[in-house]
Amino acid sequence: MFRAGPWAWLTDAGIVVALAALNSALVTLSEQTPQLDALWGNTTAGYVAGTLLALTLFARRYVPFTVLMLLTLSGLAGDYLHVLVWGTASLGIAAGAYSVGRYLPLTRSLAGLASAVAVNIAATALSPAQATAGGGEPWWINQAFYLGWILASWWVGRLVRMRSFHMVELATRAERLERARDAHTRAVLAEERSRIARELHDVVAHHVSVMTVQATAGRRVIERSPDRARQTLVEIEETGRQAMSEMRRIVDVLRTAEGDGADADRGPQPGLAGLDELVQQIRDTGTPVELRVEGTAAELAPGLDLTLYRVVQESLTNVLKHAGREARTAVSVRFGAQAVEVSVTDEGGGGPREGASPRAGDEPGHGLVGMRERVALYGGELDAGPRSGGGFEVSARLPLPHRG
């Protein structure tokens, strides 16, 4: 059942007041016109009946066909009882026909329209007002007027109903697309977190292996070279701290990621030291790439080193996919006292390669989502977006851990 909101009630109240006032004005006018007073002389009943009939329009959204029939038959009954209610009934019939088209399904709406037309034809033909006030004009004029009035109002109601359903469908479709987009983003994040967890697992395994070798070496030299054994213990402590730091990051990732059961890649993980080789691979495709390194290179934790490398790798991949092979690209690495910054900037080139899609900021891809996830894992910041002069820029800043 239709549920009317506060604005609908206000609209109906305005219609009721307007029709009641119109009918009262017509009753007053008929009282001053002898010919009309002879036909509708019961003026007191006209005021009351017109107002009561107008009140039925409050139900037009719930029982529109009933309201339409009541208005049509009340006009006919009023003619026989010498009570003028057509001020309410005439425009009320239009409101009722509109409501039949607006609030009923198509089959019931067509049936209601056909019934209303038939009843209105009969009521107009049987009304004593037709013979008394006709003035010799053709009988079909009133018929055509009221039938056109009903059909036009019904058709407007159908158009409003169809548009309303269309808007609801668009809203539902937009909601489904939003849910699909959120699901896609979550899937990308879960996949990337699993990948990060596997890579950090290899880093931690490497640290543990190094600690085992160092402990073995320290045990062998502790008696003949205490200083060397002491240095070995210091190295084991530093390696252990790095392993614990990486282990905490693995736990943070696995708290929100689902295991996919895939086998981890056991090969050595790359870092900033591999940027020369990565840039050369991109140059081999025909893309001009410039690599700049500023500042004094610091010794980075393997996980941090891997994250910086992945940011550059994903950014260069996006250049090939979206900007094209002719896009001039600059890769910059800046070592500071407290942070390491990397940036990849392209000038836009001649457009994407054949079959590649243009950059879009609305659809979250694996590249940017993965980079943000990696950088956030180490407490860093990543910015990505189009440049004012053309092209695209990705920059990341990751803080260096305090040693102590």
N, C-alpha and C positions, 0 to 999 in steps of 0.2 A: 504493500500500500504506500502511496505517496505521502511523504511527510513534509508539511509546509514549514518553512523557516519564518523568522520574525518579519522579514521583508515581504514575504508572500502574504502574510496576514495584513500587513499595512496596505499592500496593493489592493487586496480584496475589500478592506474597509473603505478605501477611497472610492472604489467602484460602487459599493453599496450606498454610500452617502450621496454620490453624484446621481445615481439612478433614482433614489428616493426623492431627492430635491427636484430632479427633472419631472418626475411624475406629479409631484405636488404642484409644480408650476403649471403643468398642463391641465390639472384638475381646476385650478383657479381660473385659467383662461377659458375652459369650457363652461364654467359657471357664468361667465360674462358674455357667452355667445349663445343665443337662443337655439340655433340648430344643434350645436354640440350638447347643450344642456338637456335638450329633449332626448338625446341618445344616451348620455351618461349623466343623468341628473342626480345620482346618489353620491354627492361630493364627499360627505364624511367618510363613507365606506371607501371612496377612491383614495383619500389620504392614507387611511389605515392599511388597505389591501396593497397599495403600491409599496409602502414601506416594508410590510411583511414579506412581500414577494422579492424585494431587493435583498432581504436577509438570506434568502435561500442561496445566493451566490457564494456565501462562505463555504458551501459544500461542493462547489463546482470542481474542485481538484480531486475529490474523493468519489463522488457519484455524478460525473458530468452528464451522462445520458439522462438520468432521472431529473436533474435540474433543467436540462433543455426541454424535456417533455412537459414538466410542470409549468415552465414559463409560457410555452406555446398554448397549452390547454387553458391556462389561467387567463390569457388574453381573450380567448373565445368565450369562456365562462363569464368574464367581466362584461362583455358586450351584451349577453343575454340578461345579466342582472343589473344593467345600467350603471356599472362601476367602471370607471376609466383606470386601467392599469397598463395601457400600452406604453406609457412613458418609461416604465420599468421593463416591460416585457420585450419591447422592440430591440433596444440595445442589449438587454439581458439575453435574448436569443442569440445574438452575435457572440457574447461572452461564453454562453453554453456551447455553441458550435465550435468555438475555438478550443474549449476545454476538452470536448469529445476528440478532436484531432490531436491535441497535445498530450493527453494523459491516458488514452486507451490504446491497446495494441491494434495493429492494422485491421485485422478481421473484425473485431468488435467495433472499431471506429467506423469502418465502412457500413456495418449493419446499423449503427446508431445514426449515421448520416442519412442513410436511406429511409429509416423510420421517421427521422425528423422532417425530411422533405415531404414524405407522404402525409404526415400529420399536419404540417404547416399548410399544404395545399388544401386539405379538407377544412382546416380551421378558417382559412381565408375565404373559401367558397361559402361556408355555412354562416359566417359572421353577419349579423344584421347590419353592422356598420358598413359593409360592402354595398348593400342596396341603398341604405339611407344617405350615406355621405359620398356615394360614388360620383355624383354630379354628372352622370352620363359618360364618364370616361371608360375606355375599354377595361374589361374585367382582368385582362392578363397583366395590366401594369403593376397592380399590387402583388400579383403572384410572382412576376419577374423580379420585382424589387426584393421581396423577402427571400426568394430562392437564391438570388445572387448574393444577398447579405449572408445567408447561411453557408453557401459553398465557399465564398471567399474567406470567411472566418475560419471554417474548418481547414482549408488549405494552409492558411497562415499557421494554425496550430500544428499541422503535420510538419511543416518546414522547421518550426522551432524545436519539435521533438527530435527530428533527424539531426539537426545541428547539435542538440544537447547530447545525444548518443555519440555523435562523432567526437565531441570534445572529451567525453568520458573515455572513449576508446583511445584517443591520443594520450590522455593522462595515464591510462593503464599501460600503454605501450612504452611511454617514457619511464614509468616506474620499473617495468621489466628490464629495459635497457640499462637503467641505473643499477639494478641488482646484478645483471650479467656483468657489468663493468666492475662492480665491487668484487664479484666472485673471481673475475679474471685477475684483478690486482692481487687478491689473496693467494691465488694459485701461483702467480709469478713470485710473490714474496716467499711462499713456502718452498718453491723450487730453488730460489736463490739462497735461502737460508740453509737448505740441505747441502747445497754445493759449497757454501762457505764453511759449514761444519766439517765436511769431508776434508777440505783443504787445511783447516786449522788442526784437524786430527793428525794429518801428516806432519804439520809443523811441531806439534807436541811430541809425536813419536820420535821425530828427529832430536828434539831436546833431550828426551829420556835416554835415547841411544848415546848421545854425547856425554851425558852425565855418567852413564855406566862405564864408558871407556875412560873418562877422567878419573872416576873413583878407582878403577882397576890400576891405572897408572900411578895414582897417589899412593895406593897401598903398597905398590912395589918399590917406591922410592922413599917412603916415609922414614926409614931407618938410616939410609946412607945420604939422603939429601932432604933434610927437614924444610929448608926454604922452598925447594921445588914442590914438596908436598903441600906446604902452606898456600902457595900460589894456585895449586890445583884445586884446593878446597875453595878458594875465592872464586875460581872459574865455575866450579860446581854450584856455588851459591848463586852466582849471577845467572847461570843457565837455568837453575831451578826456579828463580823468580820469573824469568821469561816464560818458562813452561806453565807456571801457575797462572800467570796473566793470560796466556792463550787459553788455558783450560777454563778460566772463568768466562771468557768470551764464547767458548763452545757451549757452555751450560746456558748462557743467555740466549744463544741462537736456538738451542734445542728446546728451550721452554716454550717457544712459539712455533716451532716447525714440526712437521710430521715426517718421520723417517720413510724414505721411499724404497729402501732395500737395495739401492743401486750400489755397485761395486765402486769404491773410491779409486781415483787415479793415483797410483803409487809412485809416479815419476816425480823428479825434483820440481819444486815450485819456483816460478820465476820471480824476479824482483826488479828494482830500478836498474840494476846492472845489466839487465837484458833489454833495456830500451833501445840501445844502438841497433841490435839485431831486429827488434820489432819495427823500428822506423825504416830500416833498410827493406824489410819485407813489403812495407807499404809503398816505398819508392819504386820497388820492382813492378808494381801494378801501373806505374805511370803517374802517380800522384806526387807532386812536389811537397816534401815535408822537411821542415827545419827543426832541429833539436837544439835547445839551449839549456844549459845547466848553470845555475848561479849559486854562489856560496860554497862553503866547504861541506863536502858530502859527509854525513854522519852515519854511524853504524846503527841500522834500524833493526827492530825486532822483525823476525821473518814474517809474521802475520801482517804487520804494518807495511813492510816492504811489498808484500804480495798485493795488498789492497791498492797501493799507489800504482802498481803496475797494471792491475785490472782496470782502474779508472782510465788510464791512458789507452789501454788496449780496446776497451769498449767504445771510447770516444773516437778513435781512429776507424773502428769498424763502422760507426755511424756516419763518418765522413764519406766512406766508400759507398754506403747504402743510400744516403740521402743527398749528399752534395755533389758526388761524381768524382771521377778520376782527375779532372783538371782543376779541382779546388786546391788552391794554395793553402797549406796547413802549417801551423807553428805549434810545436810541443815545447813547453817550458817547465823546468823543474827548479824550484828555489828552496834552498836549505836555509832556514833561519835558526835563531837561537832557541826558539820555543816551538816551532812548527815547521812542517814541510808543505809546500804548496806546489800543485801541478795544475797546468791548464793546457787545453787543446783548443785552438782557434782556427776556424777555416773561413775563407772569403766567399764561400757559396758556389764558386765554379760555374760550370755550365749546366747544372741540374743533375738529378739522380741518374744512375745508370739505368739501362733498359730493364724494365721489370721491377725496379725499386720504387717504393712509395715515398712521397714527400714527407717532410717532417710534420708532425701534428702534435700539438700540445695537449689535446683532449684525451687521446688514447694512450694509456700507460703501457710502455713497451718493456721488454725484459732488460734492455740496456740501462736506461735511466733508473728504473726501480732497483735493479741490482746494485748499481753504483751508490745510490743513496743508502741502501741497506748496509753495504760494506763500510762506507765512510762513517755512518752513524754508529756502527759497532765500535769504532775507535774514538768516538767523541768528536768527530770532525764535522765539517760543513761542506755541502756541495751545492753549487749554483749552475744551472744550465738554462740556456735560452738564446733566442736570436739576438744578433748584434744590431745596433742602430744603423751602421753603415752597410749591412748585408752580411750574410754568413751566420755562423753559429759558434757558441763558446761554451765549453764545460770547464769549470774550475773547482778544485777541491783543496781544502786546507785541513790537515790533520796534525794535532798537537803531538809533540815529542814527549815521551815519558820522562819523568824526573828521575835521575839516578841518585842513589844515596844508600 
